[in-house]
């Protein structure tokens, strides 16, 4: 096998080395036979190469998806806008699990002033989810999103246009401007960008958290959230 492999390497070197060598038809036929024989006797070489290629492609896809996620202009924000650690939350106001996660997130924000939560409005459960998401983005434009978010997440009943507008009004929003901004192209673009981001990250439900390069589908406890935050900070040194 070593002699065979040495011949294989020698022929490859002749083809790609710095010294010019015109390969004859007979040499090419022999090289083809050597390559074919080597692959037949060592199929794991192709398997391992394909596996490594798939791993590289998946890593590149994931890095590109995470880079796209960070395009968050216009997304609603909680916590410190200048914080060094960012948590991205894909959320729907009709999602019971999102409301379950709301408490732990609020607790962490109250404890730690170096966290920013970017809420990726991902209305997938009903038509009222879309209206609530549009209002959230419009509330962000007026700087009243945090209170709007609290009002919506603590609303015990069904969501309707009336409850959405009431939550915005209580947060201090100008309702006329809010309704215009809800229908704007800018608001539509933010929601569409979130849909694309969710698809790229393979997030199909809510809630979905992204902390660093870690994707967490579903609600988690406050302790688990704190642990993930600590791990992300440890990675950064």
Buried (B, 14 or more C-beta within 10 A) or exposed (E): EEEEEEBBEEBEEBEEEEEEEEEEEEBEEBBEEBEEEBEEEEEEEEEEEEEEEEEEEEEEEBEEBBEBBEEBEBBBBBBBEEBEBBBBBBBBBBBEBBBBBBBBBBEBBEEBEEBBBBBBBBBBBBEBBBBBBBBBBBBBBBEBBBBBBBBBBEBEEEBEEEBBBBBBBEBEBBEEEBBEBBEBEEBEEBBEBBBEBBEBBEBEBBBBBBBBEEBBBEBBEBEEBBEBBEEBBEEEE
